[in-house]
Amino acid sequence: MTLAQRAKIPPKMRRAKGTRMPEYEEILYAVDGAVLTITLNRPDKLNAFTFVMMRELIDSFDRADADDDIRVVIVTGAGRGFCAGADLAGAGSTFDYRNEDGSEPDLESVRDGGGLVALRVFRSTKPVIAAINGPAVGVGVTMTLPMDIRLASEDARFGFVFARRGLVPEAASSWFLPRVVGINRAMEWVATGRVFPASEALAGGLVRSVHPADELLPAAHALATEIVENTSPVSIAVARQMLWRMLGADHPMEAHKIDSRAIFELGRQADAREGVVSFLEKRPARFSMRVSSDMPSFFPWWEEPRFA
C-alpha cells in the first residue's frame, strides 16, 4: 500500500481480530468501529473496474463476513467518481476474452467478472450500503444492485450503457434491476443506454436519497450506526437473505416456511430474550449472538446453484 493510500484511511481503523489488515492495490479497506468502508481506489481512472479490483472486492467481502465485529459495509469511490465502468484500456478488444494463446474459451465456463462480484455481495451476511459519490456507469452501477441501500451524491450520474457499446447488461443485473426499480423503468434505462442524473435515479427508486457531496458519507455512516446500535447481527444476517431470496419465490408459502423456522429457532435464543427484556426495561439492547457461531440450524436453507 502506498503512502498516499495510507493517508486516505480513517485514523480509527482497526485490525480484524487475529488478522493483518489487508493490503490491496485497487481498493481501500478501512474499519471504524463496527463499520467497514470499502473504497474503490483508482481515482485517476474514475475507479474503472479491472480484474484486480474484482478479486479484491470478493476478498474484502470474504473478510467482512469472517469478522463478527464488522456489522455494516459501506462501498464508495475515491476522488470524483464512484466507478466509470470497465477499464477500456484494451480498446476494441476490451471485451474479447480469448485465451492468452488466442484460442476460444469454453463458452460454458466463461464467467462475467462483474457477476462474480454481484453474487458475492448477494451472499453477504452483513447489510451493504452504497455511497455513490460520482459517475456510476456500466458495471459501476450494476455492482451496486445487490447492495441493500444506495445513497447518491448530487454529483452522481448513472448509466446502463451496454447497448451503446454493443453489449448486454451484466453482473446479474437482468435479475436485480427489474426487482429494484420495476421492469418498465429497467427496460427504459437499458434500451436508451443514456446517462442520467441522481434526481432521475431517486425518482425511479434506484437510490434511497440524494445528498450534497460533503454530506454523502456522513449520511451513509449515520444509517450504518442506526443499524449497529439497534439490531441483532444474527437477525440481520437471516433477514437479509430472507428478503432477497423471497423475491424469486413462486408463492408466499415459501416465505411462511422460512418465517416459521426462523421465529421458532431465534425466538428461543439469547438475542430474542435480550430484545424483549431491554424493550420492557427501556434500555438499549446488548445483543450477544454472533454470525460466525450462532446462526439457526436451517441456515442456509437454499442450495447454491452451480454455474454449469
Salt bridges, closest charged atoms under 4 A:
GLU23 OE2 - ARG6 NH2 3.43
GLU26 OE2 - ARG42 NE 3.90
ASP59 OD2 - ARG63 NE 2.87
ASP62 OD1 - ARG120 NE 2.58
ASP65 OD2 - ARG120 NH2 2.87
ASP67 OD2 - ARG14 NH1 3.50
ASP68 OD2 - ARG290 NE 3.15
ASP69 OD2 - LYS17 NZ 3.71
ASP69 OD1 - ARG290 NH2 3.97
ASP87 OD2 - ARG42 NH1 2.81
ASP96 OD2 - ARG98 NE 2.91
GLU104 OE2 - ARG98 NH1 2.60
ASP148 OD2 - ARG240 NE 2.73
GLU188 OE2 - ARG194 NH2 2.64
GLU200 OE2 - ARG194 NH2 2.59
GLU254 OE2 - LYS257 NZ 3.27
GLU274 OE2 - ARG283 NH1 2.65
GLU281 OE1 - ARG283 NE 2.70
GLU304 OE1 - ARG245 NH2 3.86
